[in-house]
Amino acid sequence: MDFLRRYFALFCKGVAMGAADVVPGVSGGTIAFISGIYEQLLGAIGSFNLTALKVLRRQDLRAFWQHVQGTFLTVLFSGVLLSVATFAHLLEYLLVHHPLVVWGFFFGLIVASVIYIWRQISVHSVAGWLLLAVGAGLVLASAFAPHVQIEAGLVPHPLTIFGAGMLAICAMILPGVSGSFILLLLGMYPVILSAVVRVDLTVLVTFVAGCATGLLLFSRLLHWLLTRFHNLTLALLTGFLIGSLAVVWPWQQLRLAPGDELEQAHGTAQLFWPWGYADAVGDPQYWLVIGFMIVGLSLVLALEYIGGGQRDKL
């Protein structure tokens, strides 16, 4: 029973990661970070190396499966894939019709994540504070950078799709850096979202191949950094999260939501206080948005409380 409960919880974390990765401005890496599986995930992905091939050749498939943490990865990515396939339509609808509520929820989630992750750093040095500022600055710079536009209906070259997959997956496993937002900056977000909705296997297979390549390369670097420079790396990643708060701030004039409007959103997003949003754009839905901010924040706190000492430390 404990075995089933543990892997069901892992599957649910995968579902949450997949749902987050669909949303521009939110990272599946953030969910992995706050749910306590981030370093295990990087280690499992990085275990696909020459040593794994030697284990497979000299021992058997079971030993290889244990070496690469096959059950962990299978359960987690099953949740991710199911979520992407099923939540793409739902999130597309919510982001178009109820964007303030969705962004309010993710804002609260990330605020709590920053608090949680910052507490994992044992030493707060000058270098750590500097890296935190650098991380926040990098995310803010990418968030308000001009977006590339791809003509509607045009399918990019396969190498472009492959390269976009490599870049996006690097961002997806970084807390606070959204792979979907990187696709948005590259002009590839409508292309990939459309391919998911229409099940365009040519585009999806090419994109997944790029993701797999980028994942195997970049995860090793991140795992090495967390092993050798744990506190400094966490400080940088916390900075990424802080910077992403501007990306998911609900009261913006240009909302990065899927649909035809997305292709026209090439200017710099203008952030408002709720009362300024009411004057410039429309109903800010104060209490509803604040309520969902509290829900998002409470969810992270609940995960931390439920996991307690049994959850993997970052």
C-alpha positions in Angstrom: 0.0 0.0 0.0 2.8 2.4 0.9 4.5 1.5 -2.4 1.3 2.4 -4.4 0.8 5.6 -2.4 4.3 6.7 -3.0 4.2 6.2 -6.8 0.7 7.6 -7.1 2.0 10.7 -5.4 5.0 10.7 -7.8 2.5 10.4 -10.8 0.5 13.3 -9.5 3.7 15.4 -9.3 4.3 14.5 -13.0 0.8 15.6 -13.8 1.5 18.9 -12.1 4.8 19.3 -13.9 3.2 18.7 -17.3 0.4 21.2 -16.6 2.9 23.8 -15.5 5.0 23.3 -18.6 2.1 24.0 -20.9 1.7 27.5 -19.4 4.0 30.2 -20.7 5.7 31.7 -17.6 5.6 28.7 -15.4 8.2 25.9 -15.2 7.7 22.2 -14.6 11.1 22.4 -12.9 9.4 24.7 -10.3 7.0 21.9 -9.4 9.8 19.4 -9.2 11.7 21.8 -7.0 8.9 22.4 -4.5 7.8 18.8 -4.4 11.3 17.6 -3.4 12.2 15.5 -6.4 14.4 17.9 -8.3 17.9 16.5 -7.5 16.6 12.9 -7.8 15.2 13.8 -11.3 18.5 15.3 -12.4 20.4 12.4 -11.1 18.2 9.8 -12.8 18.3 11.6 -16.2 22.1 12.0 -15.9 22.5 8.3 -15.2 22.0 7.5 -18.9 25.7 7.4 -19.7 28.5 5.0 -20.6 28.3 3.4 -17.2 24.6 2.5 -17.8 25.6 0.8 -21.0 28.3 -1.2 -19.2 25.8 -2.3 -16.6 23.4 -3.4 -19.3 26.1 -5.3 -21.2 27.8 -6.9 -18.2 24.8 -7.6 -16.0 21.1 -7.6 -17.1 18.1 -5.4 -17.9 17.0 -5.4 -14.2 20.3 -4.0 -13.0 20.2 -1.4 -15.8 16.7 -0.4 -14.9 17.7 0.1 -11.2 20.8 2.1 -12.3 18.8 4.6 -14.3 15.9 4.7 -11.7 13.6 3.4 -14.5 10.5 3.1 -12.4 10.9 6.6 -11.0 11.3 8.1 -14.4 8.5 6.0 -16.0 5.9 7.0 -13.4 6.9 10.6 -13.4 7.0 11.1 -17.1 3.8 9.1 -17.6 2.1 11.8 -15.5 3.8 14.6 -17.5 2.8 13.2 -20.8 -0.8 12.5 -19.7 -1.0 16.0 -18.3 0.3 17.7 -21.5 -2.1 15.6 -23.7 -5.2 16.2 -21.5 -4.6 19.7 -20.0 -3.5 21.5 -23.2 -7.2 22.0 -24.1 -8.3 22.9 -20.6 -5.4 25.4 -20.0 -5.9 26.9 -23.4 -9.6 27.6 -22.4 -8.7 28.9 -18.9 -5.9 31.2 -20.1 -8.2 32.7 -22.7 -11.4 33.0 -20.6 -10.1 33.2 -17.0 -6.4 34.4 -17.3 -6.3 36.5 -14.1 -7.4 33.6 -11.9 -4.8 31.2 -13.5 -1.9 33.7 -13.1 -3.0 34.5 -9.6 -2.8 30.8 -8.6 0.7 30.4 -10.1 1.9 33.7 -8.5 0.9 32.4 -5.1 2.6 29.1 -5.8 5.9 30.7 -6.8 5.9 33.1 -3.8 5.7 30.1 -1.5 8.3 28.3 -3.5 10.8 31.1 -3.1 10.3 31.0 0.6 10.7 27.3 0.8 13.7 27.0 -1.4 15.6 29.9 0.2 15.2 28.2 3.5 17.1 25.2 2.1 20.3 27.3 1.6 22.5 26.8 4.7 24.9 29.8 4.1 23.7 33.1 2.7 26.9 34.7 1.3 27.6 37.8 -0.7 28.1 35.6 -3.8 24.8 33.9 -3.1 23.0 37.2 -3.0 24.7 38.3 -6.2 23.7 35.1 -8.0 20.2 35.6 -6.8 20.1 39.0 -8.4 21.7 37.7 -11.6 19.1 34.9 -11.8 16.2 37.3 -11.3 17.7 39.7 -13.9 18.1 37.0 -16.5 14.5 35.9 -16.2 13.2 39.5 -16.3 15.3 40.2 -19.4 13.9 37.2 -21.2 10.4 37.9 -20.0 10.3 41.4 -21.5 12.3 40.6 -24.6 10.7 41.0 -28.0 9.1 37.9 -29.4 9.8 36.3 -32.7 6.8 35.9 -35.0 6.2 32.9 -37.3 3.6 33.3 -40.0 0.4 31.5 -39.1 0.1 28.1 -40.6 3.8 27.9 -41.5 5.6 24.8 -40.2 9.3 25.6 -39.5 12.2 23.5 -40.7 12.7 20.2 -38.7 16.1 21.5 -37.5 14.4 24.6 -36.1 11.9 22.5 -34.3 14.7 20.2 -33.0 16.7 23.2 -31.7 13.7 24.7 -30.1 13.1 21.5 -28.2 16.7 21.5 -26.9 16.4 25.1 -25.7 12.9 24.6 -24.2 13.8 21.5 -22.2 16.8 23.3 -20.7 14.4 26.0 -19.4 11.7 23.5 -18.4 14.0 21.8 -15.9 15.1 25.2 -14.5 12.8 26.4 -11.7 11.4 29.8 -12.6 12.4 29.6 -16.3 9.5 28.5 -18.5 10.2 26.3 -21.4 6.8 27.4 -22.9 8.0 31.0 -22.5 11.2 30.3 -24.4 9.1 28.8 -27.2 7.0 31.9 -27.1 10.1 34.1 -27.5 11.2 31.9 -30.4 7.8 32.1 -32.0 7.4 28.4 -31.7 4.8 28.2 -29.0 1.7 28.3 -31.3 3.4 25.7 -33.5 4.0 23.2 -30.7 0.7 23.8 -29.0 -1.2 23.3 -32.3 0.8 20.1 -32.9 -0.2 18.8 -29.4 -3.9 19.6 -30.0 -3.9 18.2 -33.6 -1.5 15.3 -32.7 0.9 16.2 -35.5 3.4 13.4 -35.1 6.0 14.8 -37.4 6.4 18.0 -35.4 6.0 16.3 -32.1 8.6 13.5 -32.7 11.1 16.1 -33.9 10.4 18.3 -30.9 10.7 15.4 -28.4 14.0 14.3 -30.0 15.4 17.8 -29.4 14.0 17.7 -25.9 15.6 14.4 -25.1 19.0 15.5 -26.5 18.9 18.8 -24.5 17.7 17.0 -21.4 20.6 14.5 -21.4 23.2 17.2 -21.8 21.9 19.9 -19.6 20.7 17.7 -16.7 24.3 16.5 -16.1 25.6 20.1 -15.8 22.9 21.0 -13.3 23.5 17.9 -11.3 27.2 18.6 -11.1 26.6 22.2 -10.1 24.2 21.2 -7.3 26.7 18.6 -6.1 29.7 20.9 -6.1 28.2 24.3 -5.5 24.9 23.5 -3.8 24.2 26.8 -2.0 25.3 29.0 -4.8 23.3 27.0 -7.4 20.2 27.2 -5.2 20.7 31.0 -4.8 20.8 31.3 -8.6 17.7 29.1 -9.1 15.9 31.1 -6.4 16.7 34.2 -8.4 15.1 32.6 -11.4 11.9 32.1 -9.4 11.9 35.7 -8.1 12.2 37.0 -11.7 9.4 34.8 -12.9 7.0 36.6 -10.5 6.9 39.4 -13.0 6.1 37.0 -15.8 3.1 35.6 -13.9 1.9 38.9 -12.4 -1.8 38.7 -13.1 -2.5 42.4 -13.9 -0.7 42.9 -17.2 -1.9 44.6 -20.3 -0.4 42.0 -22.6 -1.3 38.5 -21.4 0.7 35.7 -22.8 -2.2 33.3 -23.5 -2.6 30.7 -26.3 -4.7 31.6 -29.3 -4.7 34.1 -32.1 -4.0 36.9 -29.7 -0.7 35.4 -28.8 0.7 35.9 -32.3 0.1 39.7 -31.9 1.8 40.0 -28.5 5.2 41.3 -29.5 5.4 44.5 -27.4 6.7 44.7 -23.8 4.2 43.7 -21.3 3.0 46.6 -19.0 2.5 45.7 -15.4 -0.2 47.4 -13.3 -1.3 47.5 -9.7 -4.8 46.1 -9.5 -6.4 49.6 -9.3 -4.4 50.7 -12.3 -5.5 47.6 -14.3 -9.1 48.5 -13.5 -8.6 51.9 -15.1 -6.5 50.8 -18.1 -7.9 47.3 -19.0 -11.0 46.2 -17.1 -12.2 44.3 -14.1 -9.2 43.2 -12.0 -11.2 40.6 -10.1 -9.4 41.6 -6.9 -10.7 39.1 -4.4 -11.0 36.2 -6.8 -7.3 36.6 -7.9 -6.1 37.1 -4.3 -8.1 34.0 -3.3 -6.3 31.9 -5.9 -3.0 33.4 -4.9 -3.7 32.1 -1.4 -4.7 28.7 -2.8 -1.4 28.5 -4.7 0.6 29.5 -1.6 -1.3 27.1 0.7 -0.7 24.3 -1.7 3.1 24.6 -1.5 2.9 24.9 2.3 0.7 21.8 2.4 3.2 19.9 0.3 5.9 20.9 2.7 3.9 19.9 5.7 2.7 16.6 4.3 6.2 15.7 3.1 7.9 16.7 6.3 11.1 15.0 7.1 10.4 12.1 4.7 10.7 14.3 1.6 14.1 14.5 -0.1 16.1 17.5 0.8 17.3 19.8 -1.9 
